[in-house]
Amino acid sequence: MHLDHLVTSKQLSRADIETVLDRAAEIDANPGAFADRYPDSVLGLLFFEPSTRTKMSFDTAMKRLGGDIVDMGSVDSSSVKKGETLADTVRVIEGYADALVLRHPKQGAAQMASEFVDVPLLNAGDGAGHHPTQTLLDLYTIRENAGLEDLTIGIMGDLKYGRTVHSLAHALTNFDVHQHFISPESLQLPREVVYDLHQEQEGTQIREHDSLEGILPDLDVLYVTRIQRERFPDENEYQKVAGEYQIGPDHLEDASDDLTIMHPLPRVDEIAPEIDDTDHAAYFEQAHNGVPVRMALLDLLLSNAGGETDE
Ligand code: NCD
């Protein structure tokens, strides 16, 4: 696998995805073998938006590889507050780090920033755009629980603003997957994403619905997402759809016994807590998979960039 930067999941071929997932499985099986790979490497964390899982799992992943991190900290305590541009900030921090992780509220920010730096830049979410490292851990979780062949997945909730959805949907076109998209009309997938999915699809079939009714029994995986309040231009519009598209214990009566329920988290009230203790719930395992998968990705990128391993 050779990638200079990881900005969208569209850059990832099926072979790239399998390389990362296979490496993550090796790490999961034998974490000690990867413990001191990058003692001289530093990962720069630049988070211009809140994050718990993504930031902490990158931090943990780098430390478990034997490396270290430098963290820009909150926007309020950085020079961004003084009016520094993103292009300047990334050019400064690339001097302190061997790779950068960027989360930014503006769609397209990661692409733009990547054009200013030579070290690998990983997009950890750009507005309503993409979130490709989340996709890799989602795919790892799907592969572990349901397999990626002959899969039927329902993706439900905020398909308009949900960047995890945009990235996952693109990546799934590399596999033999039926994708059902379930949302209110106002939160449907952006038309350009649907157009791209039709262009990219190999074995993939794509359908859009406004209700889960009738679809649930066919699903191997249900991927639920949060309605992204912070991205709504109008609070009234948010109020109209908030609270829709929730899943509770009653739904499970119609579901297959093997249904895997995923969520990138944070959840608000999309999944009832009663589901947490059932065999269907995979969302905490999914969040934990962020560590081996990000370790795998960093290992592959840092070794390409002339790190300590020779792969
Ligand atoms: C998501 C994000 O930030 O895009 N969370 C995550 O990275 N696990 C989803 C969300 O905020 O709803």
Residues whose N, C-alpha, C, O or C-beta is under 5 A from the ligand:
A	BS01	NCD	R53 T54 G125 H131 R163 T164 R226 P264 L265 P266
